[in-house]
Amino acid sequence: MQFGHFDDEAREYVITTPHTPYPWINYLGAQDFFGLVSHTGGGYSFYRDAKLRRLTRYRYNNVPVDDGGRYFSINDGGEVWSPGYRPYKTELDSFETRHGMGYTRIAGSRNGLTASVLLFVPVDVNAEVHRVEVTNTSDAPKSFSLFSFLEFNLWNAEDDQTNYQRNLSIGEVEVVDGAIYHKTEYRERRDHYAVYGVNAPIAGFDTDRDTYLGFGNGFDEAAVPHAGKAGNSIASGWYPIASHQLEVELAPGESKAFTFVLGYLENPREDKWEAPGVIRKDGARELLARFATDEQTLAEFATLNAYWDGLLGSYTVESGHEKLDRMVNIWNQYQCMVTYNMSRSASFFETGMGRGMGFRDSSQDLLGFVHLVPERARERIIDIASTQFEDGSAYHQYQPLTKRGNHTLGSGFNDDPLWLILGVAAYVKETGDFAILDELVPFDNDESKAASLMEHLKRSFDFTINNRGPHGLPLIGRADWNDCLNLNCFSTEPGESFQTTGNRTGGVAESIFIAGMFAAIGPEYAALARRRGDDAEAQRADEAVAAMRDAVLEHGWDGEWFLRAYDYFGTKVGSHENEDGQIWIEPQGFCIMGGIGVEDGRALKALDATRERLNTPHGIVLLNPAYREYHVELGEVTSYPPGYKENAGIFCHNNPWVIIAETVVGRAEHAWEYWKQIAPAYREEQSEVHRLEPYVYAQMIAGKDAVRHGEAKNSWLTGTASWNFVTVSQYLLGVRPDYDGLVVDPCIGAEVSEYTVRRVVRGATYVIHVTNSGGKGASLTVDGMAIEGSLVPYAEPGSVVEVRATV
């Protein structure tokens, strides 16, 4: 069952009913100001940090789901409705939401009146724009009232939902020339404020929630829209909101458009006031003047569209397979940009209050957006590396507003350091910017402890070498990539964090997954050292990688697949000797990506076991059999019901590692099949099962042991986005940058018999036409000349290089 359809030409997903299985959202913003908007207008807005600079309020786990947001209400002769259907649920004659690149358009009609709301964040503007267009489609004049509505958050989203003894006394607003200014706490330590204005005369306003709703009413019973008359209320303490009333008259066939602007402004601390108690509004006036006319608003929207045209032009494919093309050309890359901006902080599943930017998360996200915004990838690398400690470990998260490490969560996740090497390598391959390796970067944001980025990478590499257990395998610490495999926790207290509970001492619990990472990522460190002329360091790294591969073959092989770990007591995890959790997905992917077992046939055995034991029509589960009871020595992974999350759920993040592993051994058909199982466009027709958005990846799909097998959770903000784009673009379609050229090495199912990739890298454009038979190992011609191998040397900027590959 479908609830909409793709419009590839417009780069939109079109939702044709408000009754989707879950709120289907989109992201607005690409620089500092962001908004999340559902297909019915729900969601929230913030500046840079979803916790500390939240502009609008959102209630998670609310009943009904997704109440609150940006509402535009129409009172047409006493009948009240909204183009987004919610909150009134008045039946509409038509409904359509179009989620596009950085914008959403919600349109509804009733009784000869159509209303369309375009929501977007303009490029380089700290504001969210709501363009409302109303059209009289009847043959008689229309007179009606239009009400805007949003509810201000008191800046700190966590405090906003907890500290009521203070918060129900501090709300303050100003209303000047129809613009509503939110200035709660501005009188004290804040020098920022919000404004919500409209480019038209208003008939009234409200800033007090109880006046607007009527005490005891829900959003659907809001008193002001139903009365058709604003209360002109001023919030004093209690709950500040922003609502405008416009009186609209339309002749038959006539349309009018109004632009509402929600802006974030800052003033110099020493120049905050126009007069005692009156905030300085110069910036707000300039902002609102920028959208004074409809022509100005539409011009800003055109600039946004051009921005996305430029971003999405660096990697495109034409294959004749519309689902493949739309995922590669549009939605997967778009999701990669959203994860760049958000990391794992702000969605309908992540509140934006509990998590900052992840060290491992952001390092992996780099892989998916470095080709889109390489200059911002460079900045992100420096931010990440600045939170590293001198021993090579790092804060597991840092806050986006301050860019400093999150002390609450701390460090001790022993996979973190290696991801930095992978992210830097991807950036250097894309840009050729080896100079970044000489950039001085502080440790723990302490400039007195600055060292070159290359030194940071050395510390990352050596951290794994210096933290190994009895089998010569890496110690897991608090956890590796799988945050829920907690081998040093032993938690028995309800509510206790599995990740931050103090580790037991002993240095025994080891991770075969980190060993596979080291085998796959270590050669990148060696390659960087070698290209800097440090052959001795490169040789040292090569030898360490070889030793780790040997350790995995000797101590990490279970006979048919790779082990997952050794626990605190030295017992195998992920072995046929275990009752549950006998085989895990992560090492089967990354060990093979690291070349382990490829030459002696073990890789094929591990992949065969993965297919037999872990694969389902909805994707590859994380482990099998699912754990049926809690194992204190394994931690959170065993706390979930069978089939959910880490306990045998389908993690769309690690499925790509198995797909890449299948390309390593040349099994194109398996790789292609696995990719299609979890790619959103291929799951659209089962949306009633999948439930979440059919245009972006979810983190998790319920596994075969779950009651709701195939149901997704936690969409949008997941490393799934970057890894799946890397997988399909670099390994299936087989076009990936290397240090000295572009590798062309396709490995995709024979169903995709031919395709053309257009890849822009280092200023040159490569047009690569592939004729495919479903194998591996292409013969190449470059500008008509046959070449040996798969590496196409980089051309001069401005060049257009024609490549033909036959598989």
C-alpha positions in Angstrom: 0.0 0.0 0.0 1.2 3.5 -0.9 0.3 6.9 0.6 1.9 8.9 -2.1 4.4 8.8 -5.0 7.7 10.1 -6.1 7.9 13.1 -8.5 11.5 12.6 -9.7 11.4 15.6 -12.1 10.5 17.9 -9.2 12.7 16.0 -6.8 9.7 15.7 -4.4 7.8 13.0 -2.6 4.1 13.7 -2.9 1.9 12.6 0.0 -1.7 12.3 -1.0 -3.4 11.7 2.3 -2.9 13.1 5.8 -3.5 9.5 7.1 0.1 8.1 6.8 1.1 5.3 9.3 3.4 7.8 11.1 4.2 11.5 10.7 6.4 11.8 7.5 8.8 14.6 7.9 11.2 16.8 6.0 14.1 19.0 7.1 14.4 22.7 6.3 17.8 24.5 6.4 21.3 23.8 5.4 23.6 26.2 7.4 22.7 27.3 10.9 18.9 27.6 11.1 16.8 24.4 10.9 13.3 23.2 11.0 11.6 19.8 11.0 8.2 19.7 9.4 5.7 16.8 9.1 3.3 16.4 6.3 0.6 18.0 8.3 2.6 20.9 9.6 4.0 19.5 12.9 7.6 19.8 14.0 9.9 22.4 15.5 12.6 24.9 14.7 16.0 25.8 16.1 19.2 27.7 15.6 22.3 25.5 15.4 21.6 23.5 18.6 18.2 21.7 19.0 18.6 21.8 22.8 20.0 25.2 23.6 18.5 27.3 20.9 15.1 25.8 20.3 12.7 28.4 18.9 9.4 26.4 18.9 7.9 23.8 21.2 7.3 20.2 20.4 5.8 17.4 22.5 7.3 14.0 21.9 5.2 10.9 22.4 2.2 13.1 22.4 -1.3 11.7 22.0 -2.5 12.4 19.4 0.9 12.1 17.8 2.4 15.3 16.2 0.1 17.8 17.8 1.6 21.3 17.8 3.7 22.9 15.0 3.0 25.6 12.5 -0.7 25.9 11.9 -2.6 28.1 9.5 -6.3 28.2 10.2 -9.1 29.4 8.0 -12.4 30.5 9.4 -14.7 30.5 6.3 -18.2 31.5 7.4 -17.8 29.9 10.8 -16.3 26.7 9.5 -12.7 26.2 10.6 -10.1 24.2 8.8 -6.4 24.0 7.9 -4.7 23.0 4.7 -2.6 20.5 6.6 -5.7 18.8 8.0 -4.5 19.0 11.5 -5.3 20.0 14.1 -9.0 20.3 13.3 -9.3 17.2 11.2 -12.0 18.8 9.1 -12.4 16.7 6.0 -10.8 18.4 3.0 -11.9 18.3 -0.7 -8.2 17.8 -1.6 -5.0 17.3 0.3 -1.4 17.1 -0.9 2.0 17.5 0.8 5.2 17.8 -1.3 8.5 17.2 0.5 11.3 18.6 -1.6 15.0 19.5 -1.2 14.9 21.8 1.9 11.3 22.8 1.5 7.8 21.4 2.1 4.5 22.5 0.4 1.3 21.6 2.1 -2.0 22.3 0.2 -5.6 21.7 1.0 -9.0 22.8 -0.3 -12.5 23.1 1.0 -15.7 24.7 -0.2 -14.2 26.5 -3.2 -11.1 27.8 -1.3 -7.6 26.4 -1.7 -4.7 27.2 0.7 -1.1 26.3 0.1 1.7 26.7 2.6 5.3 26.7 1.3 7.8 26.2 4.2 11.5 26.7 3.7 14.7 28.1 5.2 16.4 30.4 2.7 20.1 30.0 2.0 22.3 31.9 4.5 19.3 33.3 6.4 18.6 32.5 10.0 14.8 32.2 9.5 12.0 29.9 8.5 9.7 31.3 5.8 6.0 30.3 5.5 4.5 31.5 2.3 0.7 31.1 2.4 -1.2 31.4 -0.9 -5.0 31.3 -0.9 -7.1 31.0 -4.0 -10.8 31.4 -4.6 -11.8 28.5 -6.9 -15.5 29.2 -6.6 -17.7 31.5 -8.7 -18.6 33.8 -5.8 -16.5 36.3 -3.7 -14.9 34.9 -0.6 -14.3 36.7 2.7 -12.6 34.8 5.5 -10.1 35.0 8.4 -6.6 33.5 8.3 -4.8 32.8 11.5 -1.1 31.9 11.9 0.1 30.0 15.0 3.2 28.7 16.5 4.2 28.1 20.1 7.5 29.5 21.4 9.9 27.2 23.3 11.8 28.9 26.1 15.1 28.3 24.3 16.5 25.4 26.4 14.4 22.5 25.2 15.1 20.3 28.2 14.6 23.0 30.8 11.4 24.1 28.9 9.9 20.7 29.6 11.0 20.3 33.2 11.5 23.5 35.2 7.9 24.7 35.3 8.2 26.5 38.7 10.4 29.0 36.9 9.2 28.7 33.3 5.6 29.5 34.1 6.7 33.0 35.3 9.3 34.1 32.7 7.5 34.3 29.3 7.9 37.8 27.7 7.0 39.2 24.3 6.7 42.5 22.5 4.4 43.3 19.6 5.4 46.1 17.3 3.9 46.9 13.9 2.3 43.5 13.7 5.6 41.6 14.4 5.7 39.4 17.5 9.0 39.3 19.3 9.8 36.5 21.7 12.2 37.9 24.4 12.0 35.4 27.3 15.1 35.7 29.4 16.4 38.5 27.2 16.4 40.8 30.2 19.2 38.7 31.8 21.9 36.5 30.3 20.5 36.1 26.7 21.3 38.4 23.9 19.2 36.6 21.3 15.5 36.8 20.5 13.0 35.5 17.9 10.5 37.3 15.7 7.5 36.1 13.8 6.1 38.7 11.4 4.0 38.9 8.2 4.2 41.1 5.2 0.6 42.3 5.4 -1.6 44.4 7.7 -3.1 42.4 10.5 -6.5 42.5 12.0 -5.3 41.2 15.4 -2.8 39.1 17.1 -2.3 36.8 20.1 0.8 35.9 22.2 -0.8 34.2 25.1 -1.6 30.5 24.6 -4.5 30.3 27.0 -6.2 33.2 25.3 -5.7 31.6 21.8 -6.8 28.1 22.8 -9.1 28.8 25.6 -8.1 27.2 28.9 -8.7 23.4 28.8 -8.9 23.2 25.0 -6.7 21.2 22.7 -5.3 22.6 19.4 -8.4 21.3 17.6 -10.7 23.4 19.8 -8.7 26.6 19.6 -11.0 29.4 20.7 -9.6 32.3 18.6 -9.9 30.6 15.2 -13.3 29.3 16.0 -14.5 32.7 17.2 -13.0 34.3 14.1 -11.5 37.1 16.2 -8.0 37.5 17.8 -7.8 38.4 21.5 -4.8 40.8 21.1 -3.3 39.1 24.1 0.1 39.8 25.6 1.8 36.9 27.3 3.1 37.6 30.7 4.7 34.6 32.3 2.8 31.5 31.3 3.0 30.3 27.7 4.1 32.7 24.9 2.9 32.0 21.3 2.7 33.9 18.1 -0.5 34.2 16.1 -1.6 36.8 13.5 -5.1 37.4 12.2 -5.5 38.5 8.6 -8.8 39.4 7.0 -8.8 38.2 3.3 -11.2 39.0 0.5 -10.9 37.2 -2.8 -12.9 37.6 -6.0 -13.7 34.5 -8.0 -10.4 33.0 -9.4 -8.3 35.5 -7.4 -5.2 34.5 -5.4 -3.3 36.3 -2.7 0.0 35.3 -1.1 1.4 36.3 2.4 4.8 35.6 3.8 5.3 34.9 7.5 8.9 34.9 8.8 10.2 33.2 11.9 13.6 34.6 12.6 16.5 34.2 15.0 18.4 37.3 15.9 21.4 38.2 18.1 22.5 41.6 19.4 25.8 42.7 20.9 25.6 42.3 24.6 26.6 45.9 25.1 23.9 47.1 22.7 20.9 45.0 23.5 18.3 47.7 24.1 16.5 50.4 22.1 15.0 51.8 25.3 14.6 50.4 28.8 12.9 47.0 28.5 12.7 47.4 24.7 14.9 45.0 22.6 16.9 46.4 19.8 15.2 45.3 16.6 17.4 46.5 13.8 18.3 43.0 12.7 14.7 41.9 12.8 13.5 44.9 10.7 16.2 44.1 8.1 15.1 40.4 8.0 11.4 41.2 7.6 12.2 43.8 4.9 14.0 41.0 3.0 10.6 39.3 2.6 8.4 42.4 2.2 7.0 41.4 -1.2 6.0 38.1 -2.7 8.6 38.6 -5.5 11.4 38.8 -2.8 10.1 35.6 -1.2 9.9 33.7 -4.5 13.4 34.9 -5.4 14.8 33.5 -2.1 13.0 30.2 -2.9 14.6 30.1 -6.4 18.0 30.6 -4.8 17.3 27.6 -2.5 16.4 25.5 -5.5 19.6 26.6 -7.3 21.6 25.7 -4.2 20.4 22.1 -4.3 20.9 21.9 -8.1 24.5 22.7 -7.5 24.9 20.2 -4.6 23.3 17.3 -6.3 25.2 17.7 -9.6 28.5 16.1 -8.4 27.3 12.5 -8.7 24.5 11.4 -10.9 23.5 8.2 -12.6 21.3 7.3 -15.6 20.4 3.7 -15.6 16.8 3.4 -16.8 15.9 2.0 -13.4 13.9 4.8 -11.8 14.2 3.5 -8.2 18.0 3.2 -8.4 18.3 6.6 -10.1 16.1 8.4 -7.6 17.9 7.0 -4.6 21.3 7.9 -6.0 20.5 11.2 -7.6 18.1 12.6 -5.1 17.1 11.1 -1.8 20.2 9.3 -0.5 22.4 12.3 -1.1 19.8 14.6 0.4 19.7 12.4 3.5 23.5 12.5 3.7 23.3 16.3 3.9 20.7 16.2 6.6 22.8 13.8 8.7 25.8 16.2 8.1 23.7 19.0 9.7 22.0 17.0 12.4 24.3 14.1 13.2 21.9 12.1 15.5 20.5 15.0 17.4 17.1 16.2 16.2 14.4 14.2 14.6 11.0 12.7 15.7 12.9 9.9 17.4 15.9 12.0 18.7 14.6 14.9 20.8 17.7 17.1 20.3 18.1 17.2 24.0 20.1 14.1 24.9 22.8 13.8 22.1 25.3 16.1 20.5 27.4 15.4 17.5 28.9 12.0 17.6 32.6 11.4 17.1 32.1 8.2 15.2 28.8 9.3 13.8 30.1 12.5 12.2 33.3 10.8 11.0 31.1 8.3 9.1 28.7 10.9 7.9 31.7 12.6 6.2 31.8 9.7 3.7 28.4 10.6 2.3 28.6 14.4 2.1 32.3 15.1 1.4 31.7 15.2 -2.4 28.8 17.7 -1.8 30.4 20.3 0.5 34.1 19.5 0.7 35.0 22.8 2.4 32.5 22.1 5.2 33.8 18.6 5.5 37.2 20.1 6.2 35.7 22.2 9.0 33.9 19.2 10.4 37.1 17.2 10.5 38.8 19.9 12.5 35.9 20.1 14.9 35.9 16.3 15.4 39.6 16.0 15.8 39.7 18.9 18.4 37.7 16.7 20.8 40.4 13.9 20.8 42.5 13.2 23.8 46.3 13.0 23.7 46.2 9.2 24.0 44.2 9.0 20.8 40.8 8.3 22.4 38.1 11.0 22.2 34.9 12.3 23.7 32.1 10.2 22.2 30.1 13.3 21.5 30.5 17.1 21.3 27.9 19.9 21.5 27.2 21.6 18.2 26.9 25.1 19.7 30.1 25.0 21.7 32.0 22.3 19.7 33.3 21.0 23.0 33.3 17.5 24.3 30.2 16.1 26.1 31.6 15.4 29.6 28.4 13.6 30.6 28.9 10.8 28.2 32.7 11.0 28.2 34.9 8.6 26.2 35.9 4.9 26.2 34.3 3.8 23.0 37.3 2.1 21.5 36.2 2.2 17.8 36.0 6.0 17.8 39.6 6.8 16.9 39.7 4.7 13.7 36.7 6.4 12.2 38.6 9.7 12.2 41.2 8.1 9.9 38.5 6.9 7.5 36.9 10.3 7.4 40.1 12.2 6.7 41.2 9.7 4.1 37.8 10.2 2.3 38.3 13.9 2.4 41.9 13.8 1.0 40.9 11.4 -1.8 38.0 13.7 -2.8 39.9 17.0 -2.7 43.7 16.3 -2.9 44.1 18.6 0.1 47.0 16.9 1.8 47.8 20.3 3.5 45.0 19.5 6.0 47.3 16.9 7.5 49.7 19.8 8.6 46.8 21.8 10.2 47.4 22.3 13.9 44.5 20.9 15.9 44.2 21.0 19.7 43.6 18.0 21.9 40.5 18.4 24.1 40.0 21.9 22.6 43.2 23.0 24.4 45.2 25.1 22.0 48.3 24.7 24.2 48.2 21.0 23.3 47.8 21.5 19.5 49.5 19.0 17.1 49.2 18.4 13.4 46.2 16.5 12.1 48.5 13.8 11.0 49.7 13.4 14.5 46.1 13.1 15.6 45.7 10.2 13.0 48.9 8.6 14.4 47.4 8.7 17.9 44.2 7.2 16.6 46.1 4.4 14.9 48.3 3.8 17.9 45.3 3.8 20.3 44.2 0.5 18.9 47.7 -1.0 19.0 48.2 0.2 22.6 44.8 -1.2 23.8 44.8 -4.9 23.0 43.7 -7.9 25.0 45.0 -11.4 25.6 44.5 -12.5 22.0 46.2 -9.5 20.5 42.7 -8.2 19.5 41.5 -4.6 20.3 39.9 -4.0 23.7 36.3 -3.0 23.3 36.1 -0.4 26.1 32.6 0.7 26.9 31.4 -0.5 23.5 32.4 -0.4 19.9 30.2 0.6 17.0 27.4 -1.5 18.6 26.8 0.8 21.6 24.6 -2.0 23.1 27.4 -4.6 23.4 28.6 -3.7 26.9 31.1 -6.2 28.0 32.5 -4.2 30.9 29.2 -2.9 32.4 27.4 -5.6 34.4 24.4 -3.3 35.1 21.7 -4.6 37.4 20.2 -1.2 38.4 17.0 0.0 36.6 17.6 3.2 34.6 21.4 2.9 34.8 23.2 3.8 31.6 24.8 0.8 29.9 27.3 3.1 28.2 28.4 5.4 31.1 28.4 2.9 34.0 32.0 2.6 35.2 33.8 -0.2 33.4 35.2 -3.1 35.2 39.0 -3.3 35.1 40.9 -6.2 33.7 41.6 -5.5 30.0 40.1 -8.7 28.7 37.0 -7.9 26.7 38.0 -7.8 23.0 36.3 -6.8 19.8 36.8 -8.7 16.5 34.8 -5.9 14.9 37.4 -3.3 15.8 40.0 -5.7 14.6 38.3 -5.8 11.2 38.1 -2.0 11.2 41.8 -1.8 11.9 42.5 -4.1 9.0 40.3 -2.0 6.7 41.2 1.5 7.9 44.8 1.0 8.9 46.0 0.8 5.2 44.5 4.3 4.7 46.8 5.6 7.5 49.7 3.9 5.9 48.8 5.4 2.5 48.7 8.9 3.9 52.1 8.4 5.6 53.6 7.0 2.4 52.3 10.0 0.3 53.9 12.3 2.8 57.3 10.6 2.3 57.3 8.8 5.7 58.0 5.3 4.4 59.1 4.0 7.8 55.8 5.0 9.4 53.9 3.4 6.5 55.8 0.2 6.9 55.2 0.2 10.6 51.5 0.6 9.9 51.5 -2.1 7.3 53.1 -4.5 9.7 50.6 -3.7 12.5 47.7 -4.3 10.1 49.2 -7.7 9.0 49.6 -8.7 12.6 46.0 -7.8 13.3 44.8 -9.8 10.3 46.8 -12.8 11.6 45.3 -12.4 15.1 41.8 -12.5 13.6 42.5 -15.6 11.6 43.9 -17.3 14.6 41.6 -16.1 17.4 38.6 -14.5 15.6 37.4 -17.4 13.4 34.7 -19.7 14.5 34.8 -22.3 11.8 32.1 -20.9 9.5 32.1 -17.2 10.3 34.0 -14.5 12.2 33.5 -14.3 16.0 32.1 -11.0 17.4 34.0 -10.6 20.6 35.5 -12.1 23.7 33.7 -11.0 26.9 35.0 -9.9 30.3 35.7 -13.6 31.2 37.4 -14.4 27.9 34.3 -16.3 26.7 33.5 -16.2 23.0 30.7 -14.0 21.7 29.2 -14.8 18.4 30.2 -18.4 18.3 28.4 -21.7 17.6 29.3 -22.5 21.2 26.8 -19.9 22.4 23.1 -20.7 22.9 22.0 -17.4 21.4 23.7 -14.7 19.4 25.8 -17.3 17.6 26.6 -15.2 14.5 26.7 -11.4 14.3 26.7 -9.2 11.1 29.3 -6.6 11.9 32.5 -8.7 11.7 31.3 -10.6 8.6 31.3 -7.3 6.8 34.2 -5.4 8.1 36.7 -8.2 8.4 36.2 -9.0 4.7 36.4 -5.3 3.9 39.7 -5.5 5.6 40.8 -8.3 3.4 40.7 -11.0 6.1 39.9 -14.5 4.7 39.5 -13.3 1.1 42.5 -15.4 -0.1 41.8 -18.6 1.8 38.0 -18.9 1.2 36.9 -18.0 4.7 35.3 -14.8 3.4 33.0 -16.8 1.2 32.1 -19.1 4.1 31.3 -16.2 6.3 29.1 -14.6 3.7 27.3 -17.8 3.0 26.6 -18.2 6.7 25.4 -14.6 6.8 23.0 -15.3 3.9 21.7 -18.5 5.5 21.4 -17.4 9.1 20.8 -13.6 9.0 19.2 -12.6 5.7 15.4 -11.9 5.4 13.3 -10.2 2.7 13.5 -7.0 4.7 17.2 -7.0 5.2 20.0 -8.7 7.1 19.4 -9.0 10.9 22.2 -8.1 13.3 22.5 -11.4 15.0 21.0 -14.9 15.2 19.5 -16.5 17.2 17.9 -13.6 19.1 18.6 -13.4 22.8 15.7 -14.6 24.8 16.8 -13.4 28.2 19.0 -10.7 29.7 22.7 -11.5 29.9 24.3 -9.1 32.4 27.8 -9.8 30.9 26.7 -8.7 27.5 24.7 -5.6 28.4 22.0 -3.6 26.6 21.9 -5.8 23.5 20.1 -8.5 25.5 17.6 -6.1 27.0 15.5 -5.7 23.9 12.7 -8.0 22.9 13.7 -10.5 20.2 13.9 -8.9 16.7 14.1 -5.3 17.9 17.1 -2.9 17.7 20.4 -4.6 18.5 18.8 -7.9 19.5 18.4 -9.3 16.0 16.8 -6.2 14.4 17.8 -5.2 10.9 20.3 -2.4 11.2 20.3 -0.6 7.8 23.6 0.9 8.9 25.6 -2.3 8.9 23.9 -4.0 5.9 26.1 -2.0 3.6 29.2 -3.6 5.1 28.0 -7.0 4.0 27.1 -5.6 0.6 30.6 -4.1 0.1 32.0 -7.4 1.3 30.0 -9.2 -1.4 31.6 -6.9 -4.0 35.0 -7.6 -2.5 34.5 -11.3 -3.4 32.8 -10.5 -6.7 29.2 -11.6 -6.0 27.4 -8.8 -7.7 23.9 -10.5 -7.6 24.0 -10.9 -3.9 25.2 -7.3 -3.4 22.5 -5.9 -5.6 19.8 -8.0 -3.9 20.8 -6.9 -0.4 20.9 -3.2 -1.4 17.4 -3.4 -2.9 16.0 -5.0 0.3 16.5 -1.9 2.4 16.6 0.9 -0.1 13.5 3.1 0.6 12.3 3.5 -2.9 12.1 -0.3 -3.2 10.1 -0.5 0.0 7.5 2.1 -0.9 4.8 -0.4 -1.9 4.9 -1.9 1.5 4.6 1.4 3.4 1.8 0.0 5.6 4.3 -2.5 7.0 7.4 -0.2 6.8 5.4 2.8 8.3 8.1 5.4 8.1 9.0 7.6 5.2 9.5 5.8 1.9 12.1 8.3 0.6 14.8 8.0 3.3 16.5 5.3 5.2 15.5 4.3 8.7 18.1 3.1 11.3 16.3 -0.1 12.1 13.7 -2.5 10.6 12.2 -5.1 12.9 13.8 -8.5 12.4 12.4 -11.9 11.8 11.9 -12.7 15.5 9.8 -9.5 16.0 6.1 -9.4 16.2 6.1 -6.7 13.5 8.8 -8.0 11.1 9.5 -5.3 8.5 8.4 -2.3 10.5 10.9 0.5 10.6 12.0 2.8 13.4 14.2 5.9 13.7 14.2 7.4 10.3 16.5 10.1 8.8 19.4 10.5 11.3 21.5 7.4 10.9 24.9 6.4 9.5 22.8 4.3 7.2 22.6 7.3 4.8 26.3 7.7 4.3 27.1 4.0 4.2 24.4 3.2 1.7 25.5 6.1 -0.6 29.1 4.9 -0.4 27.9 1.4 -1.1 25.7 2.1 -4.1 27.9 4.9 -5.7 31.4 3.6 -5.0 31.0 -0.2 -5.0 27.8 -1.3 -6.8 28.1 1.4 -9.5 31.8 1.3 -8.8 33.0 4.9 -9.1 35.1 6.1 -6.2 37.9 8.6 -5.7 41.3 7.4 -4.6 44.4 9.4 -3.9 45.8 9.4 -7.4 42.7 8.9 -9.6 39.2 7.8 -9.9 38.6 4.0 -9.5 36.1 2.5 -11.9 35.2 -1.0 -10.6 31.5 -1.9 -11.0 29.9 -4.8 -9.3 26.2 -4.7 -9.7 23.5 -7.2 -10.7 23.0 -8.0 -14.4 19.5 -6.5 -14.1 21.3 -3.1 -14.5 22.7 -3.9 -17.9 24.1 -0.5 -18.6 24.3 2.9 -17.0 26.1 6.2 -17.1 27.7 7.9 -14.1 28.6 11.6 -14.2 31.1 12.4 -11.5 32.7 15.7 -10.8 35.8 15.5 -8.7 38.8 17.9 -8.2 37.3 20.3 -10.8 37.1 17.7 -13.7 34.0 15.9 -15.0 34.1 12.2 -15.7 31.4 10.7 -17.9 31.5 6.9 -17.3 29.4 4.6 -19.4 29.2 1.0 -18.1 28.1 -2.0 -20.0 27.4 -4.6 -17.3 27.0 -8.4 -17.3 26.8 -8.8 -13.5 30.4 -9.8 -12.9 33.4 -8.0 -11.5 36.6 -6.7 -13.2 35.9 -4.1 -15.9 38.0 -3.4 -19.0 38.4 0.4 -19.4 39.0 2.9 -22.1 39.7 6.6 -21.2 39.0 9.0 -24.0 39.1 6.1 -26.4 42.4 4.6 -25.2 42.5 1.3 -23.4 44.1 1.3 -20.0 45.3 -1.3 -17.6 43.6 -1.7 -14.3 40.8 0.3 -12.8 42.4 3.6 -11.9 41.6 6.6 -14.1 44.2 9.3 -13.4 42.9 12.7 -12.3 42.6 15.2 -15.1 43.1 18.9 -15.1 40.3 21.1 -13.6 37.8 21.9 -16.3 38.4 18.7 -18.2 35.7 16.4 -19.4 36.9 12.8 -19.4 35.0 10.0 -21.3 35.4 6.6 -19.7 33.9 3.3 -21.0 33.8 0.2 -18.8 32.8 -3.3 -19.8 32.2 -5.9 -17.2 
